[in-house]
Every structure is written in C-alpha cells, then in structure tokens.
Amino acid sequence: MALLREPLVHFLLVGAALFAAYALIDRAPTETTTSQRKVRISQADVRWATETWTRQWQRSPSPDEVRGLVRDLIKEEVLAREAHELGLDKDDAVVRRRLAQKVTFLIEDTSGSAEPSDEELKQFYRAHESEFRREARLSFTQVFVDSTRAGADGPQR
C-alpha cells in the first residue's frame, strides 16, 4: 500500500494511460492501401506529354519515345507522392513560390478569356435594361430665415 502513495508510481501510471490513449486515438494506417499506391496516367497526361515533346523537338515521338514519356510520368508521380509523404513540400520557399506562380498563371489565363467585348456588353445591357434603371428622385432643402435678424429690408438672399 505504501507503493501506491509514491509520486513515481503515479507518474508512471499517468504516462502509461496517456500512451494507451494515444495508441487508441492514432490508429491511422501505417501502410498505404493498394488503391493509394496505384499510379494512374490518363490519356490526357500522355497527350500533354506528346504535345510537349512535339513542340520541343519539332516532330512526333516514336512509340518507344512515348513509352519513355509514360515511364517518366509514372516516375514523376511516384517521386512526387513520396516527397509529399515525407513532408518535403512543407516549409519550402521554392515550392511555395512555384505554387503561387502556377496560381498566378491560372488567374491570368482565365481572366483574359472572361473579358466580354463591347458588343456583348451592349447586348447584355439591352436585355437587362430595366435592372439598370432608377426611378426619378426629388430632393428638397428647407431653409429657415429669421426675419427679425434680416433687417428692415428683409432677407438678403
């Protein structure tokens, strides 16, 4: 019974309870599932890679070169996932700058196509003219004149 009064025993029991609680709460899978490990390269990805190749080399890639492009896409995806799992994308100024640059490119790309022409604006205005009309407004100002202070001639204004 004297052992239960020892602060060291209390400390060890609380530590064991916290350890057990953490183990129960943090039951995240340590291994990735099969669906998470699959790398999918779409036809659009392959088309983008071949178009990039064609622009760079001024010719279409051969079937072997297309297979190499697909291999490179798979390798890039696997390495990007691994870097993400290792947290290499966190607290990296270069990665932050590149992501900000990509968003800027997206904004610039989409903002130019969203600009309506003058004719489109006129057509929209004509179609929604009633929404832009305001009822006439009247404004009154009341001026009080103290006739006793104006003098014998009356008001000067």
C-alpha positions in Angstrom: 0.0 0.0 0.0 2.9 2.4 0.6 3.9 1.9 -3.1 0.6 3.4 -4.2 1.5 6.7 -2.4 4.8 7.1 -4.3 4.8 10.0 -6.8 6.9 8.0 -9.2 4.2 5.3 -9.4 1.6 8.0 -10.1 3.8 9.4 -12.8 4.3 6.0 -14.5 0.5 5.2 -14.3 -0.4 8.5 -15.9 2.3 8.1 -18.6 1.0 4.6 -19.4 -2.6 5.9 -19.6 -1.6 8.7 -22.0 0.4 6.2 -24.1 -2.5 3.9 -24.3 -4.9 6.7 -25.2 -2.6 8.0 -27.9 -2.3 4.5 -29.4 -6.1 4.1 -29.5 -6.7 7.6 -31.0 -3.9 7.5 -33.6 -5.0 4.4 -35.5 -4.0 5.8 -38.9 -2.9 3.0 -41.2 0.9 2.9 -41.5 0.8 1.3 -44.9 -0.9 2.8 -47.8 -3.7 0.8 -49.3 -3.5 -0.7 -52.8 -5.7 1.9 -54.3 -3.4 4.7 -52.9 -0.3 3.0 -54.4 -1.7 2.8 -57.9 -0.4 5.3 -60.3 -2.9 6.3 -63.0 -1.7 8.1 -66.1 -4.6 9.3 -68.1 -4.8 9.7 -71.9 -4.8 13.5 -71.3 -1.5 13.2 -69.5 0.0 11.1 -72.3 -1.4 13.6 -74.9 0.1 16.5 -73.0 3.5 14.8 -72.8 3.5 14.0 -76.5 2.4 17.6 -77.4 5.2 19.0 -75.2 7.6 16.6 -76.9 6.4 17.7 -80.4 6.8 21.4 -79.6 10.3 20.8 -78.2 11.7 18.5 -80.8 9.6 19.7 -83.8 8.5 16.1 -84.6 6.1 13.5 -83.2 7.6 11.0 -80.8 8.1 7.4 -81.8 6.3 4.6 -80.0 9.4 3.8 -77.9 9.7 7.5 -77.0 6.1 7.6 -76.0 6.7 4.6 -73.7 9.6 6.5 -72.3 7.4 9.5 -71.7 4.9 7.4 -69.9 7.7 5.9 -67.8 8.8 9.4 -66.9 5.3 10.4 -66.0 5.0 7.4 -63.7 8.4 8.0 -62.1 7.5 11.7 -61.5 4.2 10.8 -59.9 5.8 8.2 -57.6 8.5 10.6 -56.6 6.1 13.5 -56.0 3.9 11.2 -53.8 7.0 10.1 -51.8 8.1 13.7 -51.4 4.6 14.6 -50.2 4.6 11.8 -47.7 8.0 12.8 -46.3 6.7 16.4 -45.9 9.3 17.8 -48.3 6.6 20.2 -49.7 6.2 21.9 -46.3 8.2 25.0 -45.3 10.0 25.1 -48.7 10.2 28.6 -50.2 10.8 27.3 -53.7 7.7 25.1 -53.6 5.6 27.9 -52.2 6.9 30.3 -54.9 6.2 27.8 -57.6 2.7 27.1 -56.4 2.0 30.8 -56.2 3.4 31.2 -59.7 1.1 28.4 -61.0 -2.0 30.1 -59.4 -0.9 33.4 -61.0 -0.7 31.7 -64.4 -4.1 30.2 -63.9 -5.6 33.5 -63.0 -4.0 35.3 -65.9 -5.1 32.5 -68.3 -8.7 32.5 -67.2 -9.1 36.3 -66.7 -8.3 37.0 -70.4 -10.9 34.7 -71.7 -13.6 36.1 -69.4 -13.3 39.7 -70.7 -16.6 40.5 -72.6 -16.4 42.5 -75.8 -18.2 45.9 -76.1 -20.9 44.4 -78.3 -21.6 41.7 -75.7 -21.9 44.3 -73.0 -24.3 46.3 -75.1 -26.4 43.3 -75.8 -26.5 42.4 -72.1 -27.4 46.0 -71.2 -30.3 46.0 -73.8 -31.5 42.6 -72.5 -31.4 43.7 -68.8 -32.1 47.5 -69.2 -34.8 47.5 -66.6 -32.3 46.3 -64.0 -30.2 49.4 -64.6 -32.9 52.0 -64.5 -33.6 54.1 -61.4 -36.7 55.9 -60.5 -36.5 59.7 -60.6 -35.6 61.2 -57.3 -36.5 64.6 -55.9 -34.7 66.3 -53.2 -35.9 69.2 -51.1 -33.9 71.6 -48.9 -35.8 73.7 -46.5 -34.1 77.0 -45.4 -35.4 78.8 -42.4 -34.9 82.6 -42.4 -35.2 84.6 -39.3 -37.0 87.8 -40.3 -36.0 89.6 -37.2 -32.3 89.3 -37.9 -32.6 90.1 -41.6 -33.0 93.8 -41.0 -35.6 96.3 -42.4 -35.1 95.2 -46.0 -36.0 91.6 -45.4 -33.8 88.7 -46.3 -30.7 89.5 -48.4 -30.8 86.3 -50.4 
